[in-house]
Amino acid sequence: MRLRGWFALAAAASVTLGALGCSNSSTGPSVNLSGTYTLVSIQFPPQPVIMPPAATGTFTLTATTYTLHLVIPGQGTVDDNGTYALNGSNWSQSSSTTGQATGTYSLNGNMLTVNATNQGVTSISVWQKQ
């Protein structure tokens, strides 16, 4: 398991970002995801899903930026920030630490799921809005 690939979201992680690529960058995200989210689960397929207390984290989003704090005991801590953009259900994020990640996202009530790939490593993270 590689945390760098996660955020690739770092995720998150990676959720990660520095030079943003998005066809809708002039108007920003079409959905407001702003807020602070707590980690529900994370997976680096084909590895099994990891849930608290085996992994903990927060993912804070503004209109176009993110901050990620992810801890997986035995794997380390990831602190990352950058920018993100939405285009339909597509997710794009950029971090000066981990580079560009792309994938999809979904928002169901207060649950945010981000499925992103960075440098060939995919992460699927689920976050609950606080």
C-alpha positions in Angstrom: 0.0 0.0 0.0 1.4 3.4 -1.0 0.1 6.5 0.8 1.4 8.7 -2.0 -1.0 7.1 -4.3 -3.9 7.7 -2.0 -3.7 11.3 -2.2 -3.0 10.9 -4.8 -5.7 12.2 -3.0 -3.3 13.2 -0.6 -5.5 11.4 -1.6 -7.1 12.2 -0.4 -3.6 12.6 -0.5 -3.7 13.4 -1.9 -7.2 13.7 -1.7 -2.5 15.6 -4.5 -2.3 18.9 -6.2 -0.2 21.9 -7.7 -1.2 22.8 -11.3 -4.9 22.2 -11.8 -6.3 20.8 -15.0 -10.0 21.3 -15.5 -12.2 22.4 -18.4 -14.3 24.5 -16.0 -11.5 26.2 -14.1 -12.8 29.7 -14.7 -16.0 29.1 -12.8 -14.8 26.6 -10.2 -16.7 23.6 -8.9 -20.4 23.4 -9.9 -21.3 21.7 -6.6 -20.4 23.2 -3.2 -18.4 20.6 -1.2 -17.0 23.2 1.3 -16.7 21.9 4.8 -14.7 19.5 7.0 -15.1 15.7 6.5 -14.0 12.8 8.7 -12.7 9.6 7.2 -15.2 6.7 7.0 -13.0 4.4 5.0 -10.2 4.2 2.5 -9.1 1.5 0.1 -6.2 1.1 -2.3 -7.5 -1.7 -4.5 -6.9 -4.6 -4.5 -6.1 -4.1 -0.8 -9.0 -4.4 1.7 -10.9 -1.4 3.0 -9.4 0.3 6.0 -11.7 2.0 8.5 -11.3 3.8 11.8 -9.6 3.1 14.2 -7.1 1.5 11.8 -7.1 4.7 9.8 -8.2 8.2 10.7 -8.2 11.5 8.9 -9.8 14.8 8.0 -10.4 16.3 4.6 -11.2 20.0 4.6 -12.6 21.6 1.4 -13.2 25.2 0.4 -14.6 26.2 -3.0 -11.4 25.2 -4.8 -8.8 24.1 -2.2 -8.3 21.1 0.1 -6.3 20.2 3.2 -5.8 16.5 4.0 -4.6 14.9 7.2 -4.5 11.1 7.1 -3.0 8.6 9.6 -2.6 4.9 9.0 -0.7 3.3 11.8 2.3 1.5 10.6 2.1 3.3 7.2 2.6 6.9 8.3 0.9 10.2 8.3 0.1 12.3 5.2 -0.5 16.0 5.5 -1.2 17.5 2.1 -3.0 20.5 0.5 -3.7 21.8 -2.9 -6.5 22.6 -5.3 -9.3 20.6 -6.8 -11.9 21.0 -9.5 -15.2 19.3 -10.4 -16.6 18.8 -13.9 -19.8 16.8 -13.7 -18.9 13.8 -11.6 -15.2 14.1 -12.5 -12.6 15.0 -9.9 -9.3 16.6 -10.6 -6.8 17.6 -7.9 -3.3 19.0 -7.9 -0.7 19.1 -5.2 2.9 20.4 -5.2 3.7 17.3 -3.0 2.1 14.5 -5.0 1.2 15.9 -8.4 -2.0 15.5 -10.4 -4.8 13.0 -9.5 -7.9 12.4 -11.5 -11.0 10.3 -11.0 -14.6 10.7 -9.9 -16.6 11.8 -6.9 -20.1 11.4 -5.6 -22.0 13.2 -2.8 -24.8 11.4 -1.2 -26.3 13.4 1.7 -23.3 14.2 3.9 -21.2 11.4 2.5 -18.5 12.2 0.0 -16.7 9.5 -2.0 -13.6 10.2 -4.0 -12.1 7.6 -6.4 -8.8 9.0 -7.7 -5.7 7.7 -9.4 -2.2 9.2 -9.1 0.9 7.7 -10.7 -1.0 4.5 -11.4 -2.3 4.0 -7.8 -6.0 4.2 -7.2 -7.6 5.2 -3.9 -11.2 5.1 -2.9 -12.0 7.2 0.1 -15.3 7.9 1.9 -15.7 10.9 4.0 -18.6 12.1 6.3 -19.2 15.8 6.6 -19.0 17.1 10.1 
